[in-house]
Amino acid sequence: MKLKNSFFYTIRENIKDEDSISGNLLVRSGMIKKTSSGIYMYLPLGLKVLKNIENIIREEMNRINAEEVLMPSLINKEVYESSNRLSSFGNSMFSLKDRYEKDYVLGPTHEEMFTMAALNKVRSFKDLPFSLYQIQTKYRDEARARYGLIRVREFLMKDAYSFDKDLDSLDISYNGMFNAYKKIFTRLGINYKVVKADTGSMGGLLSEEFQAITDIGEDIVVYCDSCDYASNIEVSESIVSEKESSEKKLEKDLVETKDAKTIEEVSEYLNEAPSKLVKTLIYKIDGKLYALLVKGDSEVNETKVLKLLNAENIELASEAEVKKVTRSEIGFVGPISIDVPIIIDNEVSTMINFIVGANKKDYHYKNVNIDDFNYIMAADIRNVKEGDMCPKCGSPLKFKKGIEIGNTFKLGTKYSECLNLKYNDIDNDLKPVWMGCYGIGIGRCLSAIVEQKNDDKGIIWPMSIAPYKVAIVVVDINNEKQLETANHLYNTFKEAGIDVLLDDRAERAGVKFNDMDLIGIPIRITIGRKVDEHIVELKKRCEEEFTEISLFDVLYKVQDIIEEENI
């Protein structure tokens, strides 16, 4: 591409309404533009990067014999009713009616559609296994779109589905797709971890996430340096120390804690560590109120609670609902003499002489023990904390933030049973098909790469997905020799099959250098004052220094660099 007559622009200053490094740099480099909250247009450079990512994905999908299809975005609402998933999506679905008042949605995901497609093929065990995939736009009405392309309302996703006769066969398909994902993310140059995760609205037997490690990540990746344990905090198991306390149980004591409501305020008022306090939180779970108890320095893990109670919806109770069951203001709520089922965290069950709210304004109880109140169960209902014991080897756990860029699910027979996708086995018995589901957020991959690979000058694209591998910069376009040499080199690269950009704009050299750094082209060739000596400058985006090189050696040197850096 020659820049002089192309759609190319950059923005010098930071973008005020972009709250991430990647969002800011992608907008400033003219790769994307926000049209409204969580909705972006991809401009020529950004679309080229997106297509390069897609190409890598397609290559690896085709390598494992997955076949590409394209499903509709506009889907009859009845499809999601048939799988009982309307309630799990809730308000995140975009809904509309056609001119005949028939209900449709913009597809947030396509499990049902792929299952319906498979119905046309599957009759016998001889029709299995096979895998299908698509690269398609999804729509979700995010309550809080943010971080550029990381959390949006319209996004491009690669989703794949495998169809097998039994669990053993599903395991083979799953492992093939899992390994293909590792190759994809490695080729994209992403620093990632694979973690166990919650199956969520997808359901099924197993969920694993591919998390790009970055400080802006919305997920907390829990991992162990001493073994291969890695998990999303949502499902990371909390291990309670088995050490027995020698502390003697005391009688509970009502104490005044005037105006002290929060854990920090009560801790300071009573001169006790937050770990000596127990929080009583009133939750509404599938319409029923529960009291959940965790240590003062711990947080309730709502995902674990939903799993524990086999429930779908969880939210903190309103102030009015809390007052009704505790007869107390929020901040002084405790488990003693309240009329709701109580669930305590396993960690609380080991505590002695702890502090809780007294259900009386400005008062708490000291020296409370679990036999001072009734509870229906003790379970793991808290988030793990950094430094907790690894459930696999007992070493201290560590935390990193991550962006979920891909996920893999063993769906089992959930959707095949709902939609009657069955086959006749070797004994002519009717059996449900076993399914796997595998997704990659393509825009998220793009953003995660920028979050991981940037400096104060701009983006540093990996060679594998850069919009152009080489940028040729002409210092003085009025110098006939420089311009002629640049055009010759440009054509030489194109003939060699190398994506090349020629900056032939009437701009100062410094402006051109800054723009090429901002848009992240891996190799820059500068044609300047030594052109008469057949000398040009070669600089890699990831390095500070440039080297002078003979014009006759440039192509071979660039080919060597591309071969070395292409993953």
ZIVENNOR-V965272 format. One line per field, one symbol per residue. psi: psi as a letter, one per 20 degrees, with the letter a starting at -180 (. if undefined). Layout:
psi: ???
This chain:
psi: pphgkrnpqrpgrqphjpkqgggghhghjkhrpphrojpqqprgghhggghhggggggghghhjkpppaoqqhopphhghhhjkjghhhciipoqrqaijkqprqpohrkggghghghhhgpgrhiiqrrqqrroqpqppmphnprlcjgoripqpqopqpqprhrhghghggghggghhghgghghikporqpqqrphbihaahqpqqoppoqhiqiqopprpiiajppqqhhjppppppjppqippprpqppqpmpjogrgggggggilqqhiiqppoppqooliqpqpppqqhjrqpohghggggjlrhppqqqrhghghhiikrqpijpriplqlqpppqqhhhiiqplrprqjkppkqrprlqrijirpqhqprojrqqqpirppigiirpqqqqqqpoiqqppnhcjghhhhjlorqpahjkqpqqqpqqppqpoghhggghghhhnraihbqnpqhhjqhqhppppogoiiohgggggghghghggghjkpoqponkqmrqhhggggghggikphppppocijhhjkprpppqhjqhqrqpqphiigghgghggghhip.
